[in-house]
Amino acid sequence: MRAVEIPFVSHVGIEERTGDTLQLSPAEETGNHVGTIHAAALFALAETQSGVYLQSLFPEYGVDEVLPLLRGSNLKYCAPATSTVYAVATTSIEEQEKFLSQFERKGRAGITVTVTLKDSTETVVMTGEFSWFVQQR
């Protein structure tokens, strides 16, 4: 299942931008009391992007083989989101290698994905770190 087909993700209005990049456009349903995109909707975009990115890093581990669970997050909202926002996810090569090494030895491992949300003017709206725990099924 593609991420945008997850019922909650679809309900929030998260869409594919290009390839594995997701975006969220302003809508009445995701607005807040000050006329910007609600922080919870931004969180949903960032968290979903972190999961999509994690899948793209390790395509050899399909959804039938592993169970990824979000364990925690640390966020910083930087600017109001008043236009379409898109997500960029990254993690270091060292973090990826550490994850693979531990996963191959123990059948479970943790990894942290950093996500940056930017608006249509390239202004950073939010940054976040998403800590994932992945185990074999």
PATORLUM-520661 format. One record per atom (N, C-alpha, C): residue in one letter; x, y negated, z negated; atom name; residue number from 0. Coordinates in pm, whole numbers, plus 32768, in hexadecimal, padded with zeros to 4 digits. Example, Ala and Ser with C-alpha at 12.3 -4.5 7.8 and 13.67 -1.06 7.14 Angstrom:
2
+------+------+------+------+------+------+
| resn |    u |    v |    w | name | resi |
+------+------+------+------+------+------+
|    A | 8527 | 8239 | 7CF4 |    N |    0 |
|    A | 84CE | 81C2 | 7CF4 |   CA |    0 |
|    A | 8528 | 814A | 7CF4 |    C |    0 |
|    S | 8505 | 80E1 | 7D3C |    N |    1 |
|    S | 8557 | 806A | 7D36 |   CA |    1 |
|    S | 850A | 7FFD | 7CED |    C |    1 |
+------+------+------+------+------+------+
***
This chain:
137
+------+------+------+------+------+------+
| resn |    u |    v |    w | name | resi |
+------+------+------+------+------+------+
|    M | 8054 | 8076 | 8000 |    N |    0 |
|    M | 8000 | 8000 | 8000 |   CA |    0 |
|    M | 8058 | 7F84 | 8000 |    C |    0 |
|    R | 803A | 7F28 | 8057 |    N |    1 |
|    R | 8081 | 7EA8 | 805A |   CA |    1 |
|    R | 8054 | 7E55 | 7FE2 |    C |    1 |
|    A | 80AC | 7E01 | 7FB3 |    N |    2 |
|    A | 8090 | 7DB0 | 7F3B |   CA |    2 |
|    A | 8013 | 7D5C | 7F4C |    C |    2 |
|    V | 7FFE | 7D22 | 7FC3 |    N |    3 |
|    V | 7F8A | 7CCB | 7FD7 |   CA |    3 |
|    V | 7F06 | 7D19 | 7FDA |    C |    3 |
|    E | 7F0E | 7D9F | 7FDA |    N |    4 |
|    E | 7E96 | 7DF2 | 7FD4 |   CA |    4 |
|    E | 7E6F | 7E17 | 7F45 |    C |    4 |
|    I | 7EC4 | 7DF7 | 7EE4 |    N |    5 |
|    I | 7EA2 | 7E0F | 7E58 |   CA |    5 |
|    I | 7E2C | 7DB4 | 7E36 |    C |    5 |
|    P | 7DC0 | 7DE9 | 7DFE |    N |    6 |
|    P | 7D48 | 7D97 | 7DEA |   CA |    6 |
|    P | 7D61 | 7D12 | 7DA2 |    C |    6 |
|    F | 7DAE | 7D11 | 7D36 |    N |    7 |
|    F | 7DC5 | 7C93 | 7CEF |   CA |    7 |
|    F | 7E13 | 7C30 | 7D44 |    C |    7 |
|    V | 7E79 | 7C60 | 7D89 |    N |    8 |
|    V | 7ECC | 7C0A | 7DDE |   CA |    8 |
|    V | 7E76 | 7BCB | 7E4B |    C |    8 |
|    S | 7E22 | 7C1B | 7E87 |    N |    9 |
|    S | 7DC6 | 7BE8 | 7EEE |   CA |    9 |
|    S | 7D65 | 7B83 | 7EB3 |    C |    9 |
|    H | 7D31 | 7BA0 | 7E3D |    N |   10 |
|    H | 7CD3 | 7B46 | 7DF9 |   CA |   10 |
|    H | 7D10 | 7ABD | 7DDE |    C |   10 |
|    V | 7D8E | 7ABB | 7DB7 |    N |   11 |
|    V | 7DD3 | 7A3D | 7D9A |   CA |   11 |
|    V | 7DEC | 79EE | 7E1B |    C |   11 |
|    G | 7DF5 | 7A34 | 7E8C |    N |   12 |
|    G | 7E0C | 79F1 | 7F0C |   CA |   12 |
|    G | 7E9B | 79F6 | 7F3C |    C |   12 |
|    I | 7EEC | 7A4E | 7F01 |    N |   13 |
|    I | 7F77 | 7A5C | 7F2C |   CA |   13 |
|    I | 7F78 | 7A9D | 7FB6 |    C |   13 |
|    E | 7FC9 | 7A66 | 800E |    N |   14 |
|    E | 7FD0 | 7A94 | 8099 |   CA |   14 |
|    E | 8061 | 7AAE | 80C0 |    C |   14 |
|    E | 8074 | 7AF9 | 812C |    N |   15 |
|    E | 80FA | 7B0B | 8164 |   CA |   15 |
|    E | 811F | 7A8D | 81B1 |    C |   15 |
|    R | 8197 | 7A5F | 819C |    N |   16 |
|    R | 81CC | 79EB | 81E6 |   CA |   16 |
|    R | 8215 | 7A1C | 8262 |    C |   16 |
|    T | 8284 | 7A60 | 824B |    N |   17 |
|    T | 82D1 | 7AA1 | 82B4 |   CA |   17 |
|    T | 8316 | 7B18 | 8276 |    C |   17 |
|    G | 8318 | 7B86 | 82BD |    N |   18 |
|    G | 835F | 7BFB | 828A |   CA |   18 |
|    G | 8334 | 7C20 | 81FE |    C |   18 |
|    D | 8393 | 7C1E | 81A2 |    N |   19 |
|    D | 8378 | 7C41 | 8116 |   CA |   19 |
|    D | 8362 | 7BC7 | 80BE |    C |   19 |
|    T | 8348 | 7B53 | 80FA |    N |   20 |
|    T | 8335 | 7AD9 | 80AC |   CA |   20 |
|    T | 82A1 | 7ABC | 809C |    C |   20 |
|    L | 827A | 7A9A | 8021 |    N |   21 |
|    L | 81EE | 7A7D | 8002 |   CA |   21 |
|    L | 81D9 | 79E8 | 7FEC |    C |   21 |
|    Q | 815B | 79BC | 7FFD |    N |   22 |
|    Q | 813A | 7930 | 7FE6 |   CA |   22 |
|    Q | 80AE | 7925 | 7FA9 |    C |   22 |
|    L | 8094 | 78B0 | 7F72 |    N |   23 |
|    L | 8013 | 7890 | 7F37 |   CA |   23 |
|    L | 7FEF | 7801 | 7F5C |    C |   23 |
|    S | 7F7A | 77F1 | 7F96 |    N |   24 |
|    S | 7F4B | 776C | 7FBC |   CA |   24 |
|    S | 7EEA | 7737 | 7F54 |    C |   24 |
|    P | 7EE0 | 76B3 | 7F45 |    N |   25 |
|    P | 7E80 | 767B | 7EE6 |   CA |   25 |
|    P | 7DF1 | 76A3 | 7F0C |    C |   25 |
|    A | 7DA2 | 76C1 | 7EA8 |    N |   26 |
|    A | 7D16 | 76E4 | 7EBD |   CA |   26 |
|    A | 7CCA | 76BF | 7E3E |    C |   26 |
|    E | 7C4B | 76A8 | 7E4C |    N |   27 |
|    E | 7BF9 | 7684 | 7DD8 |   CA |   27 |
|    E | 7C01 | 76EF | 7D6B |    C |   27 |
|    E | 7C04 | 776E | 7D96 |    N |   28 |
|    E | 7C05 | 77DD | 7D36 |   CA |   28 |
|    E | 7C85 | 77E6 | 7CE5 |    C |   28 |
|    T | 7CF3 | 77B0 | 7D18 |    N |   29 |
|    T | 7D72 | 77B9 | 7CD1 |   CA |   29 |
|    T | 7DA0 | 7732 | 7C9E |    C |   29 |
|    G | 7D48 | 76CF | 7CA3 |    N |   30 |
|    G | 7D6C | 764A | 7C71 |   CA |   30 |
|    G | 7D5D | 7640 | 7BDB |    C |   30 |
|    N | 7D98 | 75D8 | 7BA5 |    N |   31 |
|    N | 7D8B | 75BD | 7B16 |   CA |   31 |
|    N | 7D48 | 7536 | 7B00 |    C |   31 |
|    H | 7D45 | 7509 | 7A85 |    N |   32 |
|    H | 7CFE | 748E | 7A60 |   CA |   32 |
|    H | 7D44 | 740F | 7A8D |    C |   32 |
|    V | 7DC0 | 7418 | 7ABF |    N |   33 |
|    V | 7E08 | 73A0 | 7AEC |   CA |   33 |
|    V | 7E1D | 739F | 7B83 |    C |   33 |
|    G | 7DDC | 73FC | 7BCA |    N |   34 |
|    G | 7DE1 | 73FA | 7C5A |   CA |   34 |
|    G | 7E58 | 743F | 7C9B |    C |   34 |
|    T | 7E9D | 7493 | 7C50 |    N |   35 |
|    T | 7F0E | 74DF | 7C87 |   CA |   35 |
|    T | 7EEF | 7574 | 7C80 |    C |   35 |
|    I | 7F47 | 75C6 | 7CB8 |    N |   36 |
|    I | 7F35 | 7658 | 7CAF |   CA |   36 |
|    I | 7F4E | 7683 | 7C1E |    C |   36 |
|    H | 7EF4 | 76D2 | 7BE9 |    N |   37 |
|    H | 7EFA | 7700 | 7B5E |   CA |   37 |
|    H | 7F7A | 7750 | 7B44 |    C |   37 |
|    A | 7FB3 | 773E | 7ACF |    N |   38 |
|    A | 802F | 7784 | 7AA9 |   CA |   38 |
|    A | 801F | 781C | 7AB2 |    C |   38 |
|    A | 7FAA | 7850 | 7A8F |    N |   39 |
|    A | 7F94 | 78E1 | 7A96 |   CA |   39 |
|    A | 7F98 | 7913 | 7B26 |    C |   39 |
|    A | 7F66 | 78C5 | 7B84 |    N |   40 |
|    A | 7F6C | 78EB | 7C11 |   CA |   40 |
|    A | 7FFD | 78E9 | 7C42 |    C |   40 |
|    L | 804A | 7886 | 7C17 |    N |   41 |
|    L | 80D8 | 7880 | 7C3B |   CA |   41 |
|    L | 8122 | 78F8 | 7C01 |    C |   41 |
|    F | 8103 | 791C | 7B85 |    N |   42 |
|    F | 8140 | 7992 | 7B48 |   CA |   42 |
|    F | 8120 | 7A0E | 7B9B |    C |   42 |
|    A | 80A2 | 7A1D | 7BC5 |    N |   43 |
|    A | 807A | 7A91 | 7C14 |   CA |   43 |
|    A | 80CA | 7A98 | 7C96 |    C |   43 |
|    L | 80DD | 7A27 | 7CD7 |    N |   44 |
|    L | 812D | 7A24 | 7D52 |   CA |   44 |
|    L | 81BC | 7A50 | 7D36 |    C |   44 |
|    A | 81FA | 7A19 | 7CD0 |    N |   45 |
|    A | 8286 | 7A39 | 7CB0 |   CA |   45 |
|    A | 8296 | 7ACB | 7C86 |    C |   45 |
|    E | 823D | 7AFB | 7C33 |    N |   46 |
|    E | 8246 | 7B86 | 7C04 |   CA |   46 |
|    E | 8234 | 7BE7 | 7C77 |    C |   46 |
|    T | 81D3 | 7BCA | 7CCD |    N |   47 |
|    T | 81BB | 7C20 | 7D41 |   CA |   47 |
|    T | 8234 | 7C20 | 7D9E |    C |   47 |
|    Q | 826E | 7BAA | 7DB5 |    N |   48 |
|    Q | 82E5 | 7BA1 | 7E0B |   CA |   48 |
|    Q | 8358 | 7BF1 | 7DD0 |    C |   48 |
|    S | 8367 | 7BEF | 7D4C |    N |   49 |
|    S | 83D4 | 7C3B | 7D0F |   CA |   49 |
|    S | 83C3 | 7CD0 | 7D28 |    C |   49 |
|    G | 8348 | 7D00 | 7D24 |    N |   50 |
|    G | 832E | 7D8D | 7D40 |   CA |   50 |
|    G | 8345 | 7DB1 | 7DD2 |    C |   50 |
|    V | 8319 | 7D5A | 7E2E |    N |   51 |
|    V | 8330 | 7D70 | 7EBD |   CA |   51 |
|    V | 83C6 | 7D76 | 7ED9 |    C |   51 |
|    Y | 840F | 7D1A | 7E9C |    N |   52 |
|    Y | 84A0 | 7D15 | 7EB0 |   CA |   52 |
|    Y | 84E2 | 7D94 | 7E7A |    C |   52 |
|    L | 84B7 | 7DBF | 7E05 |    N |   53 |
|    L | 84EE | 7E38 | 7DCA |   CA |   53 |
|    L | 84D9 | 7EAF | 7E27 |    C |   53 |
|    Q | 8463 | 7EBB | 7E61 |    N |   54 |
|    Q | 8448 | 7F27 | 7EC0 |   CA |   54 |
|    Q | 84A3 | 7F1D | 7F3B |    C |   54 |
|    S | 84BC | 7EA3 | 7F69 |    N |   55 |
|    S | 8510 | 7E91 | 7FE0 |   CA |   55 |
|    S | 85A3 | 7EB3 | 7FC4 |    C |   55 |
|    L | 85CE | 7EA2 | 7F46 |    N |   56 |
|    L | 8658 | 7EC4 | 7F23 |   CA |   56 |
|    L | 8672 | 7F5A | 7F25 |    C |   56 |
|    F | 860F | 7FA6 | 7EFD |    N |   57 |
|    F | 8620 | 8037 | 7EED |   CA |   57 |
|    F | 85AF | 8082 | 7F34 |    C |   57 |
|    P | 85A9 | 8077 | 7FB9 |    N |   58 |
|    P | 853A | 80B6 | 8002 |   CA |   58 |
|    P | 853A | 814E | 7FF8 |    C |   58 |
|    E | 85AC | 8187 | 7FD3 |    N |   59 |
|    E | 85B2 | 8219 | 7FC5 |   CA |   59 |
|    E | 8560 | 824D | 7F4F |    C |   59 |
|    Y | 853A | 81F4 | 7EF5 |    N |   60 |
|    Y | 84E7 | 821B | 7E82 |   CA |   60 |
|    Y | 8459 | 81E9 | 7E99 |    C |   60 |
|    G | 8407 | 823F | 7ED3 |    N |   61 |
|    G | 837D | 821C | 7EF2 |   CA |   61 |
|    G | 8325 | 821C | 7E77 |    C |   61 |
|    V | 82AB | 81EA | 7E89 |    N |   62 |
|    V | 824E | 81DD | 7E1A |   CA |   62 |
|    V | 8225 | 8263 | 7DDF |    C |   62 |
|    D | 8233 | 82CF | 7E2C |    N |   63 |
|    D | 8213 | 8353 | 7DF7 |   CA |   63 |
|    D | 8285 | 838D | 7DA4 |    C |   63 |
|    E | 82FC | 8350 | 7DAE |    N |   64 |
|    E | 8372 | 8386 | 7D6C |   CA |   64 |
|    E | 839B | 833B | 7CEE |    C |   64 |
|    V | 8378 | 82BB | 7CE6 |    N |   65 |
|    V | 839F | 826A | 7C73 |   CA |   65 |
|    V | 8329 | 821C | 7C3C |    C |   65 |
|    L | 8335 | 81F6 | 7BBF |    N |   66 |
|    L | 82D1 | 81A2 | 7B7D |   CA |   66 |
|    L | 8317 | 8124 | 7B4C |    C |   66 |
|    P | 8306 | 80B4 | 7B93 |    N |   67 |
|    P | 8341 | 8036 | 7B65 |   CA |   67 |
|    P | 82DF | 7FED | 7B09 |    C |   67 |
|    L | 8312 | 7FBF | 7A99 |    N |   68 |
|    L | 82BF | 7F76 | 7A38 |   CA |   68 |
|    L | 8303 | 7EF4 | 7A12 |    C |   68 |
|    L | 82B8 | 7E88 | 7A16 |    N |   69 |
|    L | 82ED | 7E07 | 79EA |   CA |   69 |
|    L | 82F7 | 7E09 | 7953 |    C |   69 |
|    R | 836E | 7DEB | 791F |    N |   70 |
|    R | 8382 | 7DEE | 788E |   CA |   70 |
|    R | 8382 | 7D63 | 7851 |    C |   70 |
|    G | 83A8 | 7CFF | 78A0 |    N |   71 |
|    G | 83AA | 7C78 | 7869 |   CA |   71 |
|    G | 83C9 | 7C13 | 78D5 |    C |   71 |
|    S | 83B4 | 7B96 | 78B0 |    N |   72 |
|    S | 83D4 | 7B2A | 790D |   CA |   72 |
|    S | 83FA | 7AAE | 78BE |    C |   72 |
|    N | 8444 | 7A58 | 7900 |    N |   73 |
|    N | 846C | 79D8 | 78C7 |   CA |   73 |
|    N | 845A | 7971 | 7935 |    C |   73 |
|    L | 8405 | 790E | 791E |    N |   74 |
|    L | 83DE | 78B0 | 7987 |   CA |   74 |
|    L | 83FC | 7821 | 7962 |    C |   74 |
|    K | 840F | 77D1 | 79CA |    N |   75 |
|    K | 841A | 7741 | 79B8 |   CA |   75 |
|    K | 83CC | 76FE | 7A29 |    C |   75 |
|    Y | 8364 | 76B4 | 7A03 |    N |   76 |
|    Y | 8317 | 7669 | 7A65 |   CA |   76 |
|    Y | 835E | 75E3 | 7A75 |    C |   76 |
|    C | 837D | 75C0 | 7AF3 |    N |   77 |
|    C | 83D4 | 754D | 7B0E |   CA |   77 |
|    C | 838C | 74D6 | 7B4B |    C |   77 |
|    A | 8322 | 74EC | 7B97 |    N |   78 |
|    A | 82DB | 7480 | 7BDB |   CA |   78 |
|    A | 824D | 74AE | 7BF7 |    C |   78 |
|    P | 81EF | 7451 | 7C01 |    N |   79 |
|    P | 8166 | 7478 | 7C22 |   CA |   79 |
|    P | 815D | 74B1 | 7CB0 |    C |   79 |
|    A | 810C | 7517 | 7CC0 |    N |   80 |
|    A | 80FA | 7555 | 7D43 |   CA |   80 |
|    A | 8079 | 751E | 7D81 |    C |   80 |
|    T | 8089 | 74CB | 7DE7 |    N |   81 |
|    T | 8016 | 748D | 7E28 |   CA |   81 |
|    T | 8007 | 74B6 | 7EBA |    C |   81 |
|    S | 8066 | 7503 | 7EEE |    N |   82 |
|    S | 8060 | 7533 | 7F78 |   CA |   82 |
|    S | 8082 | 75C8 | 7F76 |    C |   82 |
|    T | 8082 | 7605 | 7FEA |    N |   83 |
|    T | 80A2 | 7694 | 7FF4 |   CA |   83 |
|    T | 812B | 76AE | 7FB5 |    C |   83 |
|    V | 8130 | 7718 | 7F66 |    N |   84 |
|    V | 81AA | 773F | 7F1E |   CA |   84 |
|    V | 81D5 | 77C8 | 7F52 |    C |   84 |
|    Y | 8258 | 77D8 | 7F66 |    N |   85 |
|    Y | 828B | 785B | 7F8E |   CA |   85 |
|    Y | 82F6 | 7888 | 7F2B |    C |   85 |
|    A | 830E | 790C | 7F2B |    N |   86 |
|    A | 8366 | 7949 | 7EC7 |   CA |   86 |
|    A | 83E3 | 7981 | 7F07 |    C |   86 |
|    V | 8455 | 796E | 7EC3 |    N |   87 |
|    V | 84D5 | 79A6 | 7EED |   CA |   87 |
|    V | 850C | 79F6 | 7E77 |    C |   87 |
|    A | 852A | 7A76 | 7E8F |    N |   88 |
|    A | 855E | 7ACC | 7E25 |   CA |   88 |
|    A | 85EE | 7AF4 | 7E42 |    C |   88 |
|    T | 863C | 7B01 | 7DD7 |    N |   89 |
|    T | 86C8 | 7B29 | 7DE5 |   CA |   89 |
|    T | 86F2 | 7B7C | 7D6B |    C |   89 |
|    T | 875D | 7BC2 | 7D7B |    N |   90 |
|    T | 87A3 | 7C02 | 7D0C |   CA |   90 |
|    T | 8833 | 7C1A | 7D3C |    C |   90 |
|    S | 888E | 7C1E | 7CE0 |    N |   91 |
|    S | 891B | 7C2B | 7D07 |   CA |   91 |
|    S | 893B | 7CBA | 7D33 |    C |   91 |
|    I | 89A4 | 7CC6 | 7D82 |    N |   92 |
|    I | 89D5 | 7D49 | 7DAC |   CA |   92 |
|    I | 89FC | 7D9B | 7D32 |    C |   92 |
|    E | 8A3A | 7D5A | 7CD0 |    N |   93 |
|    E | 8A62 | 7DA0 | 7C55 |   CA |   93 |
|    E | 89E8 | 7DDA | 7C0D |    C |   93 |
|    E | 897C | 7D8D | 7C07 |    N |   94 |
|    E | 8901 | 7DBB | 7BC5 |   CA |   94 |
|    E | 88C7 | 7E34 | 7C11 |    C |   94 |
|    Q | 88CB | 7E2D | 7C95 |    N |   95 |
|    Q | 8898 | 7E9C | 7CE6 |   CA |   95 |
|    Q | 88EC | 7F1A | 7CD1 |    C |   95 |
|    E | 8970 | 7F0B | 7CD1 |    N |   96 |
|    E | 89C9 | 7F7E | 7CBE |   CA |   96 |
|    E | 89B7 | 7FBB | 7C33 |    C |   96 |
|    K | 89AA | 7F66 | 7BCE |    N |   97 |
|    K | 8995 | 7F96 | 7B45 |   CA |   97 |
|    K | 8911 | 7FE5 | 7B3D |    C |   97 |
|    F | 88A9 | 7FAE | 7B7C |    N |   98 |
|    F | 8828 | 7FF2 | 7B7D |   CA |   98 |
|    F | 8834 | 807C | 7BBE |    C |   98 |
|    L | 886E | 8082 | 7C35 |    N |   99 |
|    L | 887A | 8101 | 7C7D |   CA |   99 |
|    L | 88CB | 8168 | 7C30 |    C |   99 |
|    S | 8939 | 813C | 7BF5 |    N |  100 |
|    S | 898D | 8197 | 7BA9 |   CA |  100 |
|    S | 8940 | 81D5 | 7B34 |    C |  100 |
|    Q | 88FC | 8181 | 7AE9 |    N |  101 |
|    Q | 88B0 | 81B2 | 7A76 |   CA |  101 |
|    Q | 883A | 8207 | 7AA3 |    C |  101 |
|    F | 87F5 | 81DD | 7B0C |    N |  102 |
|    F | 8780 | 8228 | 7B3B |   CA |  102 |
|    F | 87A7 | 82B3 | 7B6A |    C |  102 |
|    E | 8816 | 82BC | 7BB1 |    N |  103 |
|    E | 8844 | 833E | 7BE2 |   CA |  103 |
|    E | 886F | 839A | 7B70 |    C |  103 |
|    R | 88A7 | 8361 | 7B04 |    N |  104 |
|    R | 88D3 | 83B1 | 7A91 |   CA |  104 |
|    R | 885F | 83DA | 7A37 |    C |  104 |
|    K | 8803 | 837E | 7A1C |    N |  105 |
|    K | 879D | 8395 | 79B5 |   CA |  105 |
|    K | 870E | 83A2 | 79E8 |    C |  105 |
|    G | 86F7 | 837C | 7A66 |    N |  106 |
|    G | 866F | 8381 | 7A99 |   CA |  106 |
|    G | 861B | 830B | 7A6E |    C |  106 |
|    R | 865C | 82A8 | 7A35 |    N |  107 |
|    R | 8618 | 822D | 7A0A |   CA |  107 |
|    R | 8680 | 81BF | 79FD |    C |  107 |
|    A | 8654 | 8144 | 7A13 |    N |  108 |
|    A | 86B3 | 80D3 | 7A0A |   CA |  108 |
|    A | 8665 | 8050 | 7A09 |    C |  108 |
|    G | 86A9 | 7FE8 | 79DF |    N |  109 |
|    G | 866F | 7F63 | 79E0 |   CA |  109 |
|    G | 86B7 | 7F09 | 7A44 |    C |  109 |
|    I | 866E | 7EA6 | 7A74 |    N |  110 |
|    I | 86A8 | 7E45 | 7AD1 |   CA |  110 |
|    I | 865C | 7DC2 | 7AC3 |    C |  110 |
|    T | 86A3 | 7D53 | 7AD2 |    N |  111 |
|    T | 8665 | 7CCF | 7ACA |   CA |  111 |
|    T | 8668 | 7C8E | 7B53 |    C |  111 |
|    V | 85F4 | 7C5B | 7B7C |    N |  112 |
|    V | 85E4 | 7C17 | 7BFC |   CA |  112 |
|    V | 85C7 | 7B84 | 7BDF |    C |  112 |
|    T | 8610 | 7B2C | 7C20 |    N |  113 |
|    T | 85F9 | 7A9C | 7C13 |   CA |  113 |
|    T | 85A1 | 7A6E | 7C87 |    C |  113 |
|    V | 853B | 7A1E | 7C66 |    N |  114 |
|    V | 84E0 | 79EB | 7CCD |   CA |  114 |
|    V | 84DA | 7954 | 7CC1 |    C |  114 |
|    T | 84E0 | 7912 | 7D34 |    N |  115 |
|    T | 84CF | 7881 | 7D3C |   CA |  115 |
|    T | 8456 | 7865 | 7D94 |    C |  115 |
|    L | 83FC | 7811 | 7D63 |    N |  116 |
|    L | 838A | 77E4 | 7DB1 |   CA |  116 |
|    L | 83A7 | 7759 | 7DE5 |    C |  116 |
|    K | 8392 | 7745 | 7E67 |    N |  117 |
|    K | 83A8 | 76C3 | 7EA6 |   CA |  117 |
|    K | 832A | 7698 | 7EF1 |    C |  117 |
|    D | 8313 | 7615 | 7EF5 |    N |  118 |
|    D | 82A0 | 75E3 | 7F40 |   CA |  118 |
|    D | 82C8 | 75C1 | 7FCF |    C |  118 |
|    S | 826C | 7585 | 8019 |    N |  119 |
|    S | 8284 | 756A | 80A7 |   CA |  119 |
|    S | 82F0 | 7501 | 80BE |    C |  119 |
|    T | 8317 | 74B6 | 8056 |    N |  120 |
|    T | 8384 | 7455 | 8063 |   CA |  120 |
|    T | 8408 | 748C | 802C |    C |  120 |
|    E | 8409 | 750F | 800C |    N |  121 |
|    E | 847E | 7554 | 7FD4 |   CA |  121 |
|    E | 849A | 752C | 7F43 |    C |  121 |
|    T | 843B | 74EA | 7F03 |    N |  122 |
|    T | 8448 | 74CB | 7E75 |   CA |  122 |
|    T | 8435 | 754A | 7E23 |    C |  122 |
|    V | 848C | 7562 | 7DC3 |    N |  123 |
|    V | 847E | 75D7 | 7D6C |   CA |  123 |
|    V | 840C | 75BC | 7D0A |    C |  123 |
|    V | 83AB | 7614 | 7D0F |    N |  124 |
|    V | 8333 | 7608 | 7CBB |   CA |  124 |
|    V | 8343 | 765B | 7C3B |    C |  124 |
|    M | 8382 | 76D0 | 7C49 |    N |  125 |
|    M | 8392 | 7729 | 7BD7 |   CA |  125 |
|    M | 8409 | 7784 | 7BEF |    C |  125 |
|    T | 844E | 77AA | 7B85 |    N |  126 |
|    T | 84B4 | 7812 | 7B8B |   CA |  126 |
|    T | 8492 | 7879 | 7B21 |    C |  126 |
|    G | 84B7 | 78F3 | 7B3A |    N |  127 |
|    G | 8499 | 795B | 7AD8 |   CA |  127 |
|    G | 84F3 | 79D3 | 7AE7 |    C |  127 |
|    E | 8505 | 7A19 | 7A79 |    N |  128 |
|    E | 854B | 7A98 | 7A78 |   CA |  128 |
|    E | 84E7 | 7B03 | 7A4E |    C |  128 |
|    F | 84E3 | 7B6F | 7A9B |    N |  129 |
|    F | 8485 | 7BDB | 7A83 |   CA |  129 |
|    F | 84D4 | 7C5A | 7A69 |    C |  129 |
|    S | 84C5 | 7C90 | 79F1 |    N |  130 |
|    S | 850D | 7D08 | 79C8 |   CA |  130 |
|    S | 84B6 | 7D82 | 79E1 |    C |  130 |
|    W | 84EA | 7DDB | 7A32 |    N |  131 |
|    W | 84A2 | 7E54 | 7A57 |   CA |  131 |
|    W | 84E3 | 7ECF | 7A19 |    C |  131 |
|    F | 848F | 7F2F | 79F3 |    N |  132 |
|    F | 84BB | 7FB2 | 79C9 |   CA |  132 |
|    F | 8484 | 8015 | 7A30 |    C |  132 |
|    V | 84DD | 8065 | 7A6B |    N |  133 |
|    V | 84B5 | 80C3 | 7AD3 |   CA |  133 |
|    V | 84DB | 814F | 7AA5 |    C |  133 |
|    Q | 847C | 81AB | 7AAF |    N |  134 |
|    Q | 849A | 8236 | 7A8B |   CA |  134 |
|    Q | 8465 | 8294 | 7AF6 |    C |  134 |
|    Q | 84A4 | 8309 | 7AFF |    N |  135 |
|    Q | 8474 | 836F | 7B5C |   CA |  135 |
|    Q | 83EE | 83A3 | 7B2A |    C |  135 |
|    R | 8399 | 83C6 | 7B88 |    N |  136 |
|    R | 8316 | 8402 | 7B63 |   CA |  136 |
|    R | 8328 | 8495 | 7B47 |    C |  136 |
+------+------+------+------+------+------+
***
